[in-house]
Amino acid sequence: ETGGKRLAKRLAKRVDFTKVNLSRELEIKRWIAKVAKRHSSIDVLVNNAARDPRIKFEDVSAKDWDDLFAGNLRGYFLTCREASPHLAKGASVINFSSITRFNGPEEMSTYVATKAGAIGLSRSLARELGPRRIRVNTISPGWIMTDRQLDEHVTPAIKRELRKIQCIPELNQPDEVADVALFLASDASRAVTGQDILVDRGWRHG
């Protein structure tokens, strides 16, 4: 939220910032309607909001499961559905998944399930929206060195392990994922749809 407000202030009238609870359908409907009214059409939709709590499988409650799916996957579905009538010809939809759907880390079963769901949703939408020349792809980042990950989860031992297992040893940075998103948002990716792009420096390959 703080970063969004800061960006909106820096870019002034070029940016609208709205805090939206993606588990609430009505909030999403109002937000998309507001965006469509101001801009007439939507050229790019990026779904990246997600939580990734660490919870032992035996300790995951039904509420934990439902809450995470509401934000991590149901929110993607709702934003795509509400934006669909307003997507311009040639628009790009980018949904974020995760490398965790391949390596299935401990204590992240619910998160991994939501990210696998994002792949299925995106591939189905690629087929359904394709006749309108709308592209739908996913990005599956590796372990990205965001401030939160560095503060809460990334230890020196994890850094050593990542450098060992990745094909390219440098650690993944947020701006590198953003560059891939910019490619998928641009006309340079006009022939790319229904794809999952791994941004992991070859972690999956390792």
C-alpha positions in Angstrom: 0.0 0.0 0.0 2.8 2.4 0.9 4.6 1.7 -2.3 1.5 2.2 -4.4 0.8 5.6 -2.8 4.4 6.6 -3.3 4.3 5.7 -7.0 1.0 7.4 -7.5 2.4 10.6 -6.0 5.5 10.5 -8.1 3.6 9.9 -11.4 0.8 12.2 -10.5 -2.2 12.1 -12.9 -0.8 9.2 -14.8 -1.6 6.8 -12.0 -4.7 5.9 -9.9 -4.0 4.1 -6.7 -6.9 2.3 -5.0 -6.7 -0.1 -2.0 -8.9 -3.1 -2.9 -9.8 -6.2 -0.8 -9.5 -8.9 -3.5 -11.6 -11.3 -1.5 -14.6 -9.0 -1.8 -16.5 -9.2 -5.1 -18.2 -5.9 -4.8 -15.0 -4.0 -4.2 -13.5 -5.5 -7.3 -16.6 -4.7 -9.4 -16.5 -1.0 -8.3 -12.8 -0.7 -8.8 -12.8 -2.2 -12.4 -15.8 0.0 -13.3 -14.0 3.1 -12.1 -10.9 2.2 -14.1 -12.9 1.4 -17.2 -14.8 4.6 -17.0 -11.7 6.8 -16.7 -9.7 5.0 -19.4 -12.5 3.7 -21.7 -10.6 0.4 -22.1 -8.0 -1.8 -20.4 -4.8 -2.7 -22.3 -3.0 -4.6 -19.6 -4.2 -6.5 -16.5 -1.7 -7.8 -14.0 -2.7 -10.0 -11.1 0.1 -10.3 -8.6 -1.5 -9.9 -5.1 -1.0 -13.0 -2.9 -0.1 -14.2 0.5 2.4 -17.0 1.2 2.1 -18.0 4.9 4.0 -21.0 6.2 1.6 -23.4 7.9 2.2 -27.1 8.6 -0.3 -29.1 6.5 -1.9 -30.7 9.6 -2.5 -27.2 11.1 -4.2 -25.7 8.0 -7.8 -25.0 9.0 -10.7 -24.8 6.5 -10.7 -21.1 7.1 -7.0 -20.8 6.3 -7.6 -22.7 3.1 -10.7 -20.6 2.1 -9.1 -17.3 3.0 -6.0 -18.0 0.9 -7.9 -19.2 -2.1 -10.2 -16.1 -1.8 -7.2 -13.7 -2.1 -4.7 -15.7 -4.2 -7.0 -17.3 -6.8 -10.6 -16.1 -6.5 -9.4 -12.6 -6.7 -7.6 -13.4 -9.9 -10.8 -14.9 -11.3 -12.9 -11.9 -10.3 -10.6 -9.3 -11.7 -10.3 -11.1 -15.0 -14.1 -11.6 -15.2 -14.9 -8.0 -14.4 -12.1 -6.6 -16.7 -13.0 -8.9 -19.6 -15.7 -6.7 -21.2 -13.4 -3.7 -21.0 -10.2 -5.4 -22.4 -9.1 -3.8 -25.7 -8.3 -5.9 -28.8 -4.7 -7.0 -28.3 -4.8 -6.6 -24.6 -2.6 -8.7 -22.3 -3.5 -10.4 -19.0 -0.6 -11.4 -16.8 -1.3 -13.7 -13.8 1.5 -14.5 -11.3 2.0 -18.1 -10.4 5.1 -19.5 -8.6 8.0 -21.9 -9.0 6.6 -23.6 -5.8 4.1 -25.5 -7.9 7.1 -27.5 -9.2 9.2 -28.0 -6.0 6.3 -28.1 -3.4 8.1 -26.7 -0.4 7.0 -27.7 3.1 4.4 -25.8 5.0 3.1 -24.1 1.9 0.5 -26.6 0.6 -2.4 -24.2 0.4 -0.3 -21.5 -1.3 1.0 -24.0 -3.8 -2.5 -25.1 -4.6 -3.6 -21.5 -5.3 -0.6 -21.0 -7.6 -1.3 -24.2 -9.6 -4.9 -22.9 -9.9 -3.6 -19.7 -11.4 -2.0 -21.7 -14.2 -5.2 -23.6 -15.0 -7.3 -20.4 -15.0 -4.9 -18.6 -17.3 -4.6 -21.4 -19.8 -8.4 -21.7 -20.1 -8.7 -17.9 -20.4 -6.1 -17.9 -23.1 -8.3 -20.1 -25.2 -11.5 -18.3 -24.4 -10.2 -14.8 -24.9 -7.9 -15.6 -27.9 -10.6 -14.9 -30.6 -10.6 -11.3 -29.3 -6.8 -11.2 -29.8 -6.3 -11.0 -26.0 -3.3 -12.8 -24.6 -3.2 -14.5 -21.2 0.1 -15.7 -19.7 1.6 -16.5 -16.3 4.9 -15.6 -14.7 6.3 -18.1 -12.2 9.1 -16.4 -10.3 11.8 -18.2 -8.4 12.8 -16.9 -5.0 12.8 -13.2 -5.5 14.8 -11.0 -3.1 12.0 -8.6 -2.1 12.3 -6.7 1.2 9.7 -8.9 2.8 11.4 -12.1 1.8 14.8 -10.8 3.0 13.3 -9.7 6.3 11.2 -12.8 7.0 12.5 -15.9 5.2 15.8 -15.6 3.4 18.8 -16.7 5.5 22.5 -16.9 4.5 22.1 -20.7 4.2 19.2 -20.2 1.8 21.2 -17.8 -0.3 24.0 -20.4 -0.5 21.6 -23.1 -1.5 20.0 -21.0 -4.3 23.4 -20.1 -5.7 24.2 -23.8 -5.8 21.0 -25.1 -7.4 20.4 -22.3 -9.9 22.1 -22.5 -13.3 23.0 -18.8 -12.9 24.2 -18.1 -9.4 23.1 -14.5 -8.9 20.0 -14.0 -6.7 16.7 -13.0 -8.4 15.7 -9.4 -8.1 12.3 -7.8 -8.3 13.1 -5.6 -11.3 14.1 -8.6 -13.3 10.6 -10.1 -12.9 9.2 -6.7 -13.8 11.1 -6.7 -17.1 9.4 -10.0 -18.1 6.0 -8.6 -17.2 6.8 -5.5 -19.4 7.6 -7.8 -22.3 4.4 -9.7 -21.9 2.5 -6.5 -21.6 4.0 -5.1 -24.8 3.3 -5.8 -28.5 6.6 -7.7 -28.7 4.8 -10.6 -27.1 1.8 -10.5 -29.5 2.4 -14.2 -30.5 2.8 -15.4 -26.9 -0.3 -16.7 -25.0 -1.2 -19.6 -22.8 2.4 -19.8 -21.6 4.0 -19.9 -18.2 7.3 -18.0 -18.0 9.8 -19.2 -15.4 11.9 -16.3 -14.0 14.2 -18.3 -11.7 17.8 -18.3 -13.2 17.4 -22.0 -13.9 16.3 -23.1 -10.5 13.7 -25.4 -11.9 16.2 -26.8 -14.4 18.6 -27.6 -11.6 
